[in-house]
Amino acid sequence: MFGVGTKGKVLFQQQWQDSLSEYVTAVAWSPDGLLAASSAAGEVVVWQDGNLVSLLPAGVASIDCLAFSSDGKFLAAGGQDGKVRIWSTIPTLKRGRKQEQEVKLIASLDNTPSWVDKLAWSPTCNHLAFSLGRYVQIWDADSQTVITTLPFANSSVLDLAWRPNGESIAISGNGGVKVWSTIDWDYKPYLIDMPSASIVTAWSGDSKYIASGNLDNTITVLEYGSPHPWIMRGFPGKISNLTWSQRGSSNAPLLAASSVEGIAVWKKEADDKDSWNANVLTLHDSKIQGLEFHPHSLLLASAADDGWLGLWTKAKQVRQILEGARCGFSCLAWSKDGQHLAAGGQNGELIIWSESKRGKGFG
């Protein structure tokens, strides 16, 4: 279904739907429009030319994270069996001139008994970072070698995020966020100190700001390099999602955060001396599982346990509500061009919506 509760023009229409055998744990798009998805049953699939191609069949252990490299040449997946699997994507010509992708397994890194529940590719090269308990390992896909192992030490790694300019990587856990320079891995990390644990972290697209959602129901925002962070309070529970917009009406992007069923969108005032002000968005009546800004506008997507996926124009007003996951949504992801939106369901649903011609000009 689409358009439930729609106000005005329909922005996105359902293009395709199928299902995996279990809870969809992650969805990710390549720059070339290849969609990958994983499940709690251990499946990894790619969607190509309207069909699902299996890369990894259902097994015993859940696949918890997956991501494409910034150039789209590699796909990585990690899970509870401790393995990080990496596939290469090779363009091929089939059916006339139509280009497809041949996906081939090239490496399987065994880290048993550690679970791998966080991984991310560098935005500037084919370096893959993944969590191993209290450590993060950096693996080079081109040479297929481990570059370094970063010790978080304070606790298990709870999140990790590359700075968009590729100059550093942030690792979250008990006591705050540690930021390592990619120029010299041996250099002491920069510590963003916190009284509780940082459980989710995100950089703004301009690499200027870093945000941390914390176990004590606060958000810390730092203009990187400044010694004085902003602290946002008043959330009903721990922060589950953080996402930055690519542009804002002031000199800073917008920051959206979810806590339980609520969403707060933070806007920084134009004067650098001023703080951030929040606008609270209400729609969902159960926990939000996915929250992500459109890559080229202020359109915000939120997906929750209630089975609703809301599209918010200018991150202010719900414009359209998408459905299709009868037991609730579990994750979502925009395609790199912003023309498609994919979401996974808790009952295994995998759905793709495409931009409506009548809905262009949103955001």
Buried (B, 14 or more C-beta within 10 A) or exposed (E): EBBEEBEEBBBBBBBBBBBBEBBBBBBBBBBBBBBBBBBBBBBBBBBBEEEBBEBBEBEEBBBBBBBBBBBBBBBBBBBBBBBBBBBBBEEEEEEEEEEBBEBEEEBEBEBEEBBBBBBBBBBBBBBBBBBBBBBBBBBBBEEEEEBBEBEBEBBBBBBBBBBBBBBBBBBBBBBBBBBBBBEEBEEEBBEBEBEBBBBBBBBBBBBBBBBBBBBEBBBBBBBBEEEEBBEBEEBEEBBBBBBBBBBBEBEBBBBBBBBBBBBBBBBBEEEEEEEBEBEEBEBBEEBBBBBBBBBBBBBBBBBBBBBBBBBBBBBEEBBBBBBBBEEBBBBBBBBBEBBBBBBBBBBBBBBBBBBBEEBEEBB
